[in-house]
Amino acid sequence: GDILDDYLRTDGVWILTRNKQFYKANNEKECAEKCEAERNFICRAFLFTRKILQCLTLAENAKMTVMFNSTDAILYEKKIYLLQCKRGIGKDYRGMEAKTRRGIPCQKWAEKTPHNPNYTPEKHPNAGLDENYCRNPDEDESGPWCYTTDPATRFDYCNIPECEGQCMQCNGEDYHGEVSRTESGLECQRWDAQEPHMHGFTLKHFPEKDLKMNYCRNPDGELRPWCFTTSPTKRWEYCNIPRCTTHQAVSARGSQCLSGKGEGYRGRIAITESGNACQHWNTQFPHKHGWRPDRYPCKGLEENYCRNPDGEKRPWCYTINSSVRWEYCAIPHCDGTELEIAGMSNVPVQVPLSEECYRGKGQSYRGTTSTTVSGKKCQAWNSMFPHRHEKTPDRFPNADLRENYCRNPDGDNSPWCFTTDPSMTWEYCNLKRCDDHTQE
């Protein structure tokens, strides 16, 4: 991968640092190579100025010193030194914890009192044995440790939390980690703040979404966690959160029958209740759609099996019949009762929730798009902030005004929403009309 992938980028800042080295470099990659090769100190970050092509390798990062604005500078911090948790046994832990699990301060690795160490910076130059920080130079199964400043205790383990919360399962809907910068390095705005961006994503309107501090979250079914930024010129942006390498066990996974709405159904029925064969999820013919398996890895979108990825009434699928876009499937109940299909023909057809196109004026659109044509986030329909309005779920009970999804409750030209930007009351949504020719 790119050498810069190991660094967190922040534009327009400078940090005050004592230990630094000046170099000439044509670009950020060359500067990163200087940081990797630095032998005068442990390089935790570097500053690059584009105008004069100056590269400064730094012993400190923003967690260790003062940061201030500097228009032309770009700060790159090594991610490994920003991580305050351990992965596995913590061999690569480079955080700044410096006391044992019992609270005893650690002895500096370079010192010989009160304990004469076997592991020193000279003997193990690549183990990160700087200052008195907890480390795991011998790959101890119990994790990072240190020599202690208590003469009666030679060494002890440190209480370093696991990094499980720092990665995301699926699309990050349940991500509760503490990443608070966007993928381009911008700091996130606090969810309970309305500056520099006013919005409706508050704890009051989304109480189950863990909208605390300024941590990246996915409250609205986006592809991955995001946040509003502290930059006045960038309203919101995705966050760069790695996927977890281990998958959480999901109790409903593997269910071969219908329980609840069938979101955990993983059986192999691939035919609709009227007898239409299901279209494969990874194909776009005869029907174009947004439920691609690569975008929704935890929804069980295998082959052409009936699934319920979007909280519909029960499992469904797109059909291979070009004139029938989608239909429910007949899945037997887990309690043994037969699924009642009688009267289902009277149920009004709803488009499944992740449609990325609309028909006619889009009054039947039931997708989960919640972004306007200019990229603004939608305001929740049950919220009166930042815009007061009368398009509420109780006044339009058949318009499916859920969450902050784009809808057309009033017969406008296409689906729209109120925006979370106080300077723009409403806007049409970033949706295309379904291409009937393509589907035929």
Secondary structure as GFF3:
##gff-version 3
##sequence-region A 1 440
A	DSSP	three_ten_helix	3	6	.	.	.	ID=ss1
A	DSSP	beta_strand	7	15	.	.	.	ID=ss2
A	DSSP	beta_strand	20	24	.	.	.	ID=ss3
A	DSSP	alpha_helix	28	37	.	.	.	ID=ss4
A	DSSP	beta_strand	45	49	.	.	.	ID=ss5
A	DSSP	beta_strand	54	58	.	.	.	ID=ss6
A	DSSP	beta_strand	67	78	.	.	.	ID=ss7
A	DSSP	three_ten_helix	79	81	.	.	.	ID=ss8
A	DSSP	beta_strand	145	147	.	.	.	ID=ss9
A	DSSP	beta_strand	155	157	.	.	.	ID=ss10
A	DSSP	three_ten_helix	164	166	.	.	.	ID=ss11
A	DSSP	beta_strand	226	228	.	.	.	ID=ss12
A	DSSP	beta_strand	236	238	.	.	.	ID=ss13
A	DSSP	beta_strand	316	318	.	.	.	ID=ss14
A	DSSP	beta_strand	326	328	.	.	.	ID=ss15
A	DSSP	three_ten_helix	344	346	.	.	.	ID=ss16
A	DSSP	beta_strand	357	358	.	.	.	ID=ss17
A	DSSP	beta_strand	416	418	.	.	.	ID=ss18
A	DSSP	beta_strand	426	428	.	.	.	ID=ss19
A	DSSP	beta_strand	432	433	.	.	.	ID=ss20
A	DSSP	alpha_helix	436	439	.	.	.	ID=ss21
###
